[in-house]
Amino acid sequence: MKRGLGGALARGALVAVLVAALSFAGAVVATAGDWQGKVVTADGKRTVTNPALGFKEASTVAMEELWRLGGDSEDEEEFFGVIADIDIDADGLVYLLDSQIAEVKIYTKDGEFVRSIGRQGEGPGEFRFPNALFFTDDGNVAVVQTIPGKIVILSKEGDPLGDHPLPEPEDGGFQMLQGASAAGGNTVLFMNRDKYGQAEGWARSSFLVSVDATGNELARYADKTHGIDFAAPVMEDAPFDTFERRWTVAPDGKVYACTSYENYEVHVWNADGSLDRVITREYKHRARTAKEKDFMAKMMGFWAQRIPNCEVKIHDQCKDIESVYVRDDGSIWVLGSNGARDLPEGTLGVFDLYNKDGQFVRNVTLKGQGDPLEDNYVFVKDRFYVVTSFLQAAMSAQGVQDLYDEEDDAEPMAVICYKLEGDLLAAR
C-alpha cells in the first residue's frame, strides 16, 4: 500500500515510544533458507528478531523511468504547488493530490492529463490544505483535510458526495486529521486531538484508528501522548516526530507502524486491533551531523517562537526508521536512517527488504533521481513515485523560512514515475 516519506519531516509533530523490555522465553529458530533470526513469543507478544544481514545477497536495481511531470514544463496541467499524496484507481488512473492548490489532478498510467477534481473552499466537495487521499470501498475519492479534520468524498468525475463521518472526541479537544489510508477493507486514520489548559499546558494525543462508513471507531492501534508545560516550555524534536508518516495499511488490512524513534521496530496489528507481531533487526544507530542538528533546530525554532520562553532540544541520534511500505506481494520495505544518508549521486535509497513473515531478505539499492530526505516517495502497486523538492516546498507553504541557503533554492516540483518490478526486488 502507498505511503509517502517526505511528510514525516514536513508535518512532524508527534511522540516517541519507550519500548518495554521482554523476558524472552522459548526462542524458536525459523527455517527459511539461510535465515538466522528468531521468533520469540513472551507474554503473548510475538517478536521477529533479525540479524544485521539478510539471508540473500544485496542487490542494486537501476529504476526504469516511465514518465515525469512538472519541473521545467510550461504545460499548465503540470504546474504543481505541493503534491502531498498519490494513488491509483482500479482502472489504472493516477491521482495526484495537490495540497497547496487544493485539487486532485488525474492522469493516465502513461502520464497523460485527464481532468482535475475538487477545489479550495468550505462548500460541498471543497477542502483546504489536504494531506492525503484514498478510495472508498465503492470506488469514490476520499480527500483528507487536516484542520479542521474532515474527509471529503468526490466521485471520480468530481461530483461532491458529502463527507465521511469521523469519530467524535469523548472528552472534547481540538481534532485534526494528519493522514488516512485504506486497503483490505480497512480504513485507517491518523488523528491528533489537542487540549489546552492554563495549568496543564498543551497536550496532544496522536493515534491510529480504524473506522467504518458511519465514523464509528472499530479498532485503535497506536496511541501516544506528549505535550508542553507552559510554566517551563520545552519543545523536543524526538517526541514531536513519531509515527505520523511512518505507517501504512497492507493489502490484507493489517496495519504497520514504526512507533519508536530510537529503536528499529515495526509493529504489525491485525485489522481488529490485536497485535500480530513486532519486527526488529540488529541495527547501528546513526548520530546526527552538526548540519542536520542545525537544520532541525531551525525548523523546531519556527514553531517554538509562538510559545514564550520556549526552549528547543534536538536529539543527537537520527530516528532508526524513516519510513515503511508494504507492497501487494506482502513484502515489507523499510528505509532506515543509514539507508537514507551519504548516498552516491543517482541513488534513491538503500531499503531493507523483508518477506511477508518479517524475515530480513536483503538490502536493495534503488538507482534513480531522488533524495529520500528532501523528496516524497510513494509506493503504489508496481510503480514508485518521486515528488521532488517536497520538503522545501512544504516548509515554504507553511511559512517556515531560512532553512536553506540561497544557493539551495528549490527547483520546480516534479513527479517522476518509475517501474518497480523484477527478480531483484522480490522478497524470496
PLY file of the C-alpha trace (Angstrom):
ply
format ascii 1.0
element vertex 428
property float x
property float y
property float z
element edge 427
property int vertex1
property int vertex2
end_header
0.00 0.00 0.00
1.14 3.53 -0.64
2.90 5.61 1.88
4.90 8.80 1.42
8.16 9.60 3.22
8.83 13.31 2.96
5.79 14.35 5.01
7.40 12.89 8.12
9.68 15.91 8.25
7.26 18.41 6.74
4.42 17.80 9.17
6.39 16.42 12.10
4.62 16.85 15.38
4.33 13.71 17.37
5.62 11.23 20.11
8.41 8.72 20.57
7.72 5.46 22.37
9.50 3.78 25.24
9.91 0.11 24.35
9.13 -2.32 27.13
11.78 -4.97 27.81
10.79 -8.56 27.27
11.80 -11.53 29.35
12.22 -13.93 26.44
11.01 -17.47 26.87
11.12 -20.32 24.41
13.02 -18.86 21.44
12.26 -20.65 18.17
14.63 -20.64 15.22
12.74 -20.20 11.94
13.60 -22.27 8.89
13.51 -20.07 5.80
16.57 -20.69 3.65
19.61 -19.40 5.47
17.71 -17.01 7.71
19.41 -16.81 11.08
16.82 -14.86 13.03
14.49 -15.87 15.85
10.77 -15.75 16.53
10.08 -15.26 20.22
6.75 -15.13 22.00
6.61 -13.70 25.51
3.51 -12.53 27.38
1.50 -13.00 24.22
3.77 -10.71 22.18
5.43 -12.25 19.14
8.75 -10.70 18.09
10.60 -11.47 14.86
14.26 -10.69 15.56
16.52 -10.33 12.53
20.31 -10.27 12.27
22.16 -7.33 10.77
22.49 -9.02 7.37
19.83 -10.50 5.15
19.89 -14.14 4.05
20.27 -13.12 0.39
22.98 -11.02 -1.23
22.28 -7.30 -1.52
21.03 -6.12 -4.90
21.21 -2.90 -6.89
18.42 -2.01 -9.30
18.57 0.75 -11.92
15.00 2.02 -11.96
13.32 2.46 -15.35
11.75 5.90 -15.60
8.34 5.70 -17.28
7.44 9.38 -17.29
7.77 12.65 -15.42
5.54 15.68 -14.98
6.19 19.23 -13.82
9.69 20.53 -13.28
10.58 22.95 -16.08
7.50 22.07 -18.13
5.41 25.07 -19.25
2.24 22.98 -19.52
-0.28 24.41 -17.04
-1.54 20.90 -16.35
1.92 20.11 -14.99
2.21 23.04 -12.59
2.25 21.82 -9.01
2.16 23.51 -5.61
2.84 20.69 -3.13
1.96 17.14 -4.20
1.08 15.55 -0.86
-0.17 12.12 -1.97
-0.50 9.80 -4.96
-2.78 6.83 -5.60
-4.02 4.67 -8.48
-7.64 3.64 -9.01
-8.94 0.29 -10.23
-8.75 1.48 -13.84
-5.08 2.43 -13.56
-5.63 6.19 -13.48
-3.10 8.13 -11.39
-4.40 10.68 -8.84
-2.09 13.47 -7.64
-3.30 15.42 -4.61
-2.01 18.99 -4.56
-2.16 20.34 -1.02
-1.31 23.93 -1.86
-3.61 24.33 -4.86
-6.30 22.14 -3.22
-7.22 19.91 -6.12
-6.72 16.38 -7.43
-5.15 16.04 -10.86
-5.85 12.79 -12.69
-3.58 11.25 -15.33
-3.49 8.06 -17.34
-0.99 5.34 -16.41
1.25 6.85 -19.12
1.19 10.33 -17.57
-1.37 11.97 -19.89
-3.64 14.54 -18.23
-7.32 13.56 -17.91
-9.01 16.11 -15.63
-8.90 17.87 -12.26
-11.43 17.40 -9.47
-12.03 19.21 -6.19
-11.24 22.81 -5.34
-10.37 25.09 -2.47
-13.16 26.23 -0.21
-15.53 25.18 2.53
-18.56 24.22 0.48
-19.66 20.81 -0.80
-16.78 18.93 -2.38
-14.29 21.60 -1.28
-11.31 21.48 1.07
-8.26 23.38 2.26
-4.68 22.13 2.57
-5.46 18.42 2.17
-2.75 15.93 3.11
-3.91 12.50 1.82
-6.33 10.70 -0.46
-7.68 7.18 -0.71
-10.50 5.29 -2.42
-13.64 4.22 -0.62
-14.99 0.68 -0.90
-17.37 1.81 -3.65
-14.55 3.43 -5.64
-15.07 7.09 -4.84
-12.28 9.51 -4.00
-11.74 10.48 -0.34
-9.71 13.65 0.28
-8.38 14.27 3.78
-8.32 17.83 5.18
-6.06 18.49 8.15
-7.67 21.40 10.03
-10.45 21.15 10.92
-10.26 17.44 10.32
-12.67 16.16 7.69
-12.81 13.71 4.78
-14.48 15.00 1.60
-15.92 12.37 -0.76
-15.94 13.01 -4.52
-16.94 10.90 -7.47
-14.18 10.23 -9.98
-15.79 12.92 -12.13
-15.58 15.39 -9.25
-19.19 15.43 -8.05
-19.47 16.17 -4.30
-20.83 13.19 -2.35
-20.74 14.56 1.18
-18.24 13.98 3.98
-17.09 10.74 5.58
-18.15 10.78 9.27
-15.36 10.86 11.87
-15.16 9.62 15.46
-16.14 12.30 17.95
-13.79 13.23 20.82
-15.11 11.69 24.04
-13.77 14.47 26.26
-13.59 17.47 23.97
-10.44 18.91 22.47
-9.48 20.10 19.02
-9.33 17.35 16.41
-7.05 17.16 13.36
-6.56 14.58 10.64
-2.91 14.05 9.73
-3.49 11.27 7.23
-5.61 8.34 6.13
-5.28 5.17 4.08
-7.47 2.22 3.13
-6.78 -1.34 1.97
-8.16 -4.80 2.54
-11.49 -3.38 3.70
-9.78 -1.42 6.49
-9.99 2.40 6.57
-7.40 3.84 8.97
-6.99 7.43 10.11
-4.08 9.15 11.82
-5.67 11.64 14.21
-4.46 14.30 16.62
-6.51 15.68 19.49
-5.19 18.74 21.28
-6.12 20.08 24.68
-5.12 23.37 26.25
-5.23 24.48 29.85
-3.70 27.36 31.78
-2.37 24.96 34.39
-1.87 21.81 32.34
-0.34 23.46 29.28
-0.76 21.82 25.90
-1.25 18.08 25.39
-1.59 16.15 22.14
-2.91 12.62 21.72
-1.86 11.02 18.42
-3.36 7.72 17.35
-4.14 5.34 14.51
-7.75 4.25 14.40
-9.91 2.08 12.11
-13.36 3.43 11.27
-16.44 2.21 9.45
-18.53 4.10 6.88
-20.54 5.79 9.64
-17.47 7.05 11.51
-17.60 4.54 14.35
-14.25 3.52 15.81
-13.63 -0.17 15.12
-10.09 -0.59 16.48
-7.24 1.51 17.82
-3.64 0.58 17.03
-1.05 3.04 18.32
-1.94 5.82 20.76
0.65 8.16 22.27
0.52 11.48 24.11
3.00 14.31 24.51
2.79 17.98 25.31
4.35 21.19 26.60
4.26 22.59 30.11
3.71 26.32 29.66
5.38 27.01 33.02
8.69 25.62 31.71
8.11 25.06 27.98
10.45 22.71 26.12
9.98 21.58 22.52
11.91 18.37 21.80
12.07 17.13 18.25
12.06 13.39 19.04
8.67 13.38 20.84
7.28 15.60 18.07
8.42 13.21 15.34
6.59 9.95 15.95
4.82 7.63 13.53
2.72 10.28 11.75
4.13 9.38 8.33
5.71 6.07 9.31
2.74 3.77 8.98
0.75 2.02 6.28
-2.21 -0.28 5.68
-1.23 -3.51 3.93
-3.32 -5.10 1.15
-4.71 -7.61 3.69
-5.88 -4.81 6.02
-3.10 -5.20 8.59
-1.57 -2.00 9.95
2.20 -1.42 10.12
3.72 1.42 12.14
7.14 2.49 13.39
6.23 3.93 16.77
9.73 4.21 18.24
12.23 6.96 17.47
15.31 5.31 18.95
14.70 1.65 18.11
14.45 -0.27 14.88
10.97 -1.75 15.30
7.94 -2.25 13.09
4.71 -3.05 14.92
2.10 -5.03 13.00
-1.56 -5.15 14.04
-4.41 -7.23 12.73
-7.35 -5.20 11.45
-9.27 -5.86 14.69
-6.56 -4.08 16.71
-4.81 -7.14 18.15
-1.02 -7.11 17.91
0.19 -9.60 15.32
3.96 -9.19 15.80
6.89 -6.83 16.15
9.68 -6.94 13.56
13.16 -5.93 14.73
16.68 -6.04 13.34
20.20 -5.61 14.68
20.91 -2.04 13.73
23.67 0.51 14.18
22.18 3.78 15.39
23.25 6.83 13.44
24.36 10.07 15.06
23.15 13.32 13.58
25.68 15.59 11.93
26.08 19.18 13.10
24.38 20.31 9.88
21.40 18.01 10.49
21.02 19.24 14.06
21.20 22.86 12.94
18.55 22.26 10.26
16.20 20.62 12.74
16.84 23.34 15.35
15.78 25.99 12.83
12.66 24.04 11.91
11.61 23.45 15.52
12.55 27.02 16.42
9.98 28.31 13.94
7.20 26.58 15.88
8.72 27.25 19.30
8.76 31.03 18.76
4.99 31.01 19.20
5.42 29.94 22.83
7.05 32.49 25.17
10.42 31.38 26.60
10.23 28.00 24.88
13.46 26.00 24.80
14.29 23.79 21.82
16.04 20.44 22.31
17.36 18.40 19.39
18.12 14.68 19.69
21.69 13.59 18.96
20.51 10.49 17.09
18.61 10.09 13.83
15.45 8.06 14.12
16.25 4.47 13.16
13.43 4.14 10.63
12.45 6.85 8.18
9.52 5.04 6.57
7.83 1.70 5.96
5.94 0.37 2.94
4.09 -2.90 2.25
3.68 -3.99 -1.36
0.90 -6.09 -2.88
3.06 -9.24 -2.68
3.28 -8.82 1.11
6.92 -7.72 1.07
7.89 -5.09 3.61
10.22 -2.25 2.60
11.93 -0.30 5.36
14.07 2.78 4.80
16.39 3.17 7.76
18.49 6.14 8.82
21.64 4.65 7.30
19.94 3.82 4.00
18.77 7.43 3.56
22.09 9.21 4.08
25.53 9.52 2.48
24.18 8.15 -0.78
26.11 8.29 -4.05
24.63 10.59 -6.66
21.84 8.89 -8.55
20.77 6.74 -5.59
17.19 6.84 -4.33
17.97 4.94 -1.15
19.09 1.63 0.32
16.00 -0.25 1.52
15.75 -3.21 3.90
13.56 -5.81 2.20
11.58 -8.30 4.32
9.33 -11.12 3.24
5.72 -11.36 4.40
6.85 -13.25 7.54
9.06 -10.35 8.61
12.35 -12.09 7.78
15.11 -9.81 6.53
15.89 -10.90 2.97
18.39 -8.34 1.62
19.31 -4.71 1.16
18.07 -3.25 -2.12
19.70 -0.14 -3.56
17.40 1.72 -5.93
19.15 3.87 -8.53
17.41 6.94 -9.93
16.82 10.63 -9.32
15.64 11.37 -5.80
16.65 12.36 -2.29
14.89 10.39 0.49
15.22 13.24 3.00
14.05 16.04 0.68
11.66 14.33 -1.72
8.43 12.41 -1.14
8.48 8.70 -2.10
5.27 6.78 -2.77
4.97 3.05 -3.50
1.78 2.14 -5.39
1.41 -1.34 -6.87
4.21 -1.81 -9.44
5.13 1.87 -9.52
7.49 4.00 -7.46
6.84 7.75 -7.47
9.24 10.53 -6.52
7.90 14.01 -5.74
10.95 16.26 -5.99
11.63 19.31 -3.78
8.82 18.18 -1.47
10.19 19.18 1.92
11.36 22.60 0.85
8.05 23.35 -0.89
6.01 22.09 2.08
8.01 24.15 4.57
7.69 27.25 2.39
3.92 26.73 2.12
3.72 26.69 5.92
5.77 29.88 6.24
8.95 28.29 7.60
11.89 30.41 6.48
15.71 30.37 6.45
16.03 26.57 6.45
18.02 26.52 3.23
20.96 28.50 1.88
20.25 30.84 -1.02
22.15 28.59 -3.42
19.84 25.72 -2.44
16.70 27.30 -3.89
14.21 24.57 -4.76
13.72 23.52 -8.36
10.11 23.48 -9.61
8.35 20.41 -8.22
8.26 17.36 -10.47
6.64 13.93 -10.24
8.75 11.04 -11.57
7.20 7.62 -12.18
9.49 4.56 -12.08
8.68 0.93 -12.82
9.02 -1.26 -9.72
9.36 -4.86 -10.81
11.94 -7.61 -11.37
13.51 -10.58 -9.61
15.99 -8.44 -7.67
13.03 -6.72 -5.98
11.33 -9.95 -4.94
11.25 -10.96 -1.27
12.22 -14.58 -1.83
0 1
1 2
2 3
3 4
4 5
5 6
6 7
7 8
8 9
9 10
10 11
11 12
12 13
13 14
14 15
15 16
16 17
17 18
18 19
19 20
20 21
21 22
22 23
23 24
24 25
25 26
26 27
27 28
28 29
29 30
30 31
31 32
32 33
33 34
34 35
35 36
36 37
37 38
38 39
39 40
40 41
41 42
42 43
43 44
44 45
45 46
46 47
47 48
48 49
49 50
50 51
51 52
52 53
53 54
54 55
55 56
56 57
57 58
58 59
59 60
60 61
61 62
62 63
63 64
64 65
65 66
66 67
67 68
68 69
69 70
70 71
71 72
72 73
73 74
74 75
75 76
76 77
77 78
78 79
79 80
80 81
81 82
82 83
83 84
84 85
85 86
86 87
87 88
88 89
89 90
90 91
91 92
92 93
93 94
94 95
95 96
96 97
97 98
98 99
99 100
100 101
101 102
102 103
103 104
104 105
105 106
106 107
107 108
108 109
109 110
110 111
111 112
112 113
113 114
114 115
115 116
116 117
117 118
118 119
119 120
120 121
121 122
122 123
123 124
124 125
125 126
126 127
127 128
128 129
129 130
130 131
131 132
132 133
133 134
134 135
135 136
136 137
137 138
138 139
139 140
140 141
141 142
142 143
143 144
144 145
145 146
146 147
147 148
148 149
149 150
150 151
151 152
152 153
153 154
154 155
155 156
156 157
157 158
158 159
159 160
160 161
161 162
162 163
163 164
164 165
165 166
166 167
167 168
168 169
169 170
170 171
171 172
172 173
173 174
174 175
175 176
176 177
177 178
178 179
179 180
180 181
181 182
182 183
183 184
184 185
185 186
186 187
187 188
188 189
189 190
190 191
191 192
192 193
193 194
194 195
195 196
196 197
197 198
198 199
199 200
200 201
201 202
202 203
203 204
204 205
205 206
206 207
207 208
208 209
209 210
210 211
211 212
212 213
213 214
214 215
215 216
216 217
217 218
218 219
219 220
220 221
221 222
222 223
223 224
224 225
225 226
226 227
227 228
228 229
229 230
230 231
231 232
232 233
233 234
234 235
235 236
236 237
237 238
238 239
239 240
240 241
241 242
242 243
243 244
244 245
245 246
246 247
247 248
248 249
249 250
250 251
251 252
252 253
253 254
254 255
255 256
256 257
257 258
258 259
259 260
260 261
261 262
262 263
263 264
264 265
265 266
266 267
267 268
268 269
269 270
270 271
271 272
272 273
273 274
274 275
275 276
276 277
277 278
278 279
279 280
280 281
281 282
282 283
283 284
284 285
285 286
286 287
287 288
288 289
289 290
290 291
291 292
292 293
293 294
294 295
295 296
296 297
297 298
298 299
299 300
300 301
301 302
302 303
303 304
304 305
305 306
306 307
307 308
308 309
309 310
310 311
311 312
312 313
313 314
314 315
315 316
316 317
317 318
318 319
319 320
320 321
321 322
322 323
323 324
324 325
325 326
326 327
327 328
328 329
329 330
330 331
331 332
332 333
333 334
334 335
335 336
336 337
337 338
338 339
339 340
340 341
341 342
342 343
343 344
344 345
345 346
346 347
347 348
348 349
349 350
350 351
351 352
352 353
353 354
354 355
355 356
356 357
357 358
358 359
359 360
360 361
361 362
362 363
363 364
364 365
365 366
366 367
367 368
368 369
369 370
370 371
371 372
372 373
373 374
374 375
375 376
376 377
377 378
378 379
379 380
380 381
381 382
382 383
383 384
384 385
385 386
386 387
387 388
388 389
389 390
390 391
391 392
392 393
393 394
394 395
395 396
396 397
397 398
398 399
399 400
400 401
401 402
402 403
403 404
404 405
405 406
406 407
407 408
408 409
409 410
410 411
411 412
412 413
413 414
414 415
415 416
416 417
417 418
418 419
419 420
420 421
421 422
422 423
423 424
424 425
425 426
426 427
